[in-house]
Amino acid sequence: MSKTAVELTLHERKAYFPARNLDSLQDAARWTEAWQVVQKIAVLLRDRYRTKQIIVFGSLTNKERFTRHSDIDLAISGLTFKQFYQAVDDIELIARDFKVDLVNLDRCRQAIAERINREGIVI
């Protein structure tokens, strides 16, 4: 006898909707790729700009929240105003497949800096 959708187990539902599994695999691959890009950005920021601190925050800190539509959120400190915007340009060249939001911890609102420091991952 056939089952209704409500009667299907979780395993049976996943088999019935294989595209959902594909989405999860694509999200996981994109998350891994994003972390590889972050490592390249970190090398650039440390070597070229002598950045004091680099923090990853947002959805990239949690694989469950990260989707193929997510961006990369980074916070940095120790750069002049001019260096910050030069770094933004350089980062865009490295992270071609990702949108990168860069926050200057030295110039942002204190509440934002506190939240980033509390929830972010220092790299």
C-alpha positions as CSV (number, residue, x, y, z in Angstrom):
1,M,0.0,0.0,0.0
2,S,1.3,3.5,-0.8
3,K,2.1,6.1,1.8
4,T,1.0,9.7,1.8
5,A,3.6,12.5,2.1
6,V,2.8,12.8,5.8
7,E,3.6,9.2,6.4
8,L,7.0,9.2,4.8
9,T,10.0,9.0,7.0
10,L,12.7,11.7,6.8
11,H,14.9,9.4,4.8
12,E,12.1,8.6,2.4
13,R,11.3,12.3,2.0
14,K,14.9,13.1,1.1
15,A,14.9,10.3,-1.5
16,Y,11.6,11.8,-2.9
17,F,13.1,15.3,-3.2
18,P,16.7,14.7,-4.4
19,A,17.1,18.3,-5.4
20,R,17.1,19.3,-1.7
21,N,20.1,17.0,-1.1
22,L,21.8,18.6,-4.1
23,D,21.2,22.1,-2.6
24,S,22.9,21.0,0.6
25,L,25.9,19.6,-1.2
26,Q,26.2,22.8,-3.2
27,D,25.9,24.9,-0.1
28,A,28.6,22.8,1.7
29,A,31.0,23.1,-1.3
30,R,30.4,26.9,-1.5
31,W,31.1,27.2,2.3
32,T,34.4,25.4,1.8
33,E,35.3,27.6,-1.2
34,A,34.5,30.7,0.8
35,W,36.9,29.7,3.6
36,Q,39.6,29.1,1.0
37,V,39.0,32.6,-0.4
38,V,39.1,34.0,3.2
39,Q,42.5,32.4,3.7
40,K,43.8,34.1,0.5
41,I,42.4,37.4,1.6
42,A,44.0,37.0,5.1
43,V,47.4,36.5,3.5
44,L,46.9,39.6,1.4
45,L,45.8,41.7,4.3
46,R,48.7,40.5,6.5
47,D,51.4,40.7,3.9
48,R,50.5,43.8,2.0
49,Y,48.7,45.9,4.6
50,R,50.0,44.5,7.9
51,T,46.5,44.3,9.2
52,K,46.4,44.0,13.0
53,Q,43.2,41.9,13.3
54,I,41.0,39.9,10.9
55,I,37.6,38.5,12.0
56,V,35.2,36.4,10.0
57,F,31.6,37.0,11.1
58,G,28.1,36.4,9.7
59,S,26.8,33.2,8.0
60,L,30.3,31.9,7.2
61,T,30.9,31.2,10.9
62,N,28.1,28.7,10.8
63,K,28.0,26.0,8.1
64,E,24.3,25.5,8.7
65,R,23.4,29.1,8.0
66,F,25.7,29.5,5.0
67,T,24.0,29.1,1.5
68,R,25.3,29.4,-2.0
69,H,23.8,32.9,-1.9
70,S,25.8,34.0,1.2
71,D,28.5,36.6,1.1
72,I,31.8,36.8,3.1
73,D,31.8,39.2,6.0
74,L,35.1,40.3,7.3
75,A,36.1,42.9,9.9
76,I,39.7,44.3,10.1
77,S,41.6,46.8,12.1
78,G,44.9,48.6,11.8
79,L,44.5,50.3,8.4
80,T,44.4,53.9,7.4
81,F,41.4,55.2,5.6
82,K,43.3,55.0,2.3
83,Q,44.6,51.5,2.9
84,F,41.2,50.3,3.8
85,Y,39.8,51.3,0.4
86,Q,42.8,49.9,-1.4
87,A,42.3,46.7,0.4
88,V,38.7,46.6,-0.7
89,D,39.8,46.9,-4.4
90,D,42.4,44.1,-3.9
91,I,39.9,41.8,-2.2
92,E,37.5,42.2,-5.1
93,L,40.2,40.7,-7.4
94,I,40.7,37.7,-5.1
95,A,37.0,37.0,-4.3
96,R,35.6,37.2,-7.8
97,D,32.8,34.7,-7.1
98,F,31.8,36.2,-3.7
99,K,30.6,39.5,-2.5
100,V,32.7,40.5,0.4
101,D,31.5,43.0,3.0
102,L,34.5,44.5,4.8
103,V,34.0,46.4,8.1
104,N,36.7,48.7,9.5
105,L,36.7,47.9,13.3
106,D,38.6,51.2,13.9
107,R,35.8,53.3,12.4
108,C,32.5,51.4,12.9
109,R,29.9,51.9,15.7
110,Q,31.0,50.4,19.0
111,A,27.9,48.2,19.2
112,I,28.8,46.6,15.8
113,A,32.5,46.1,16.9
114,E,31.4,44.5,20.1
115,R,29.0,42.1,18.3
116,I,31.7,41.2,15.7
117,N,34.2,40.6,18.5
118,R,31.7,38.5,20.5
119,E,30.4,36.3,17.6
120,G,33.2,36.3,15.0
121,I,36.1,34.0,14.4
122,V,39.5,35.6,14.6
123,I,41.8,34.3,11.9
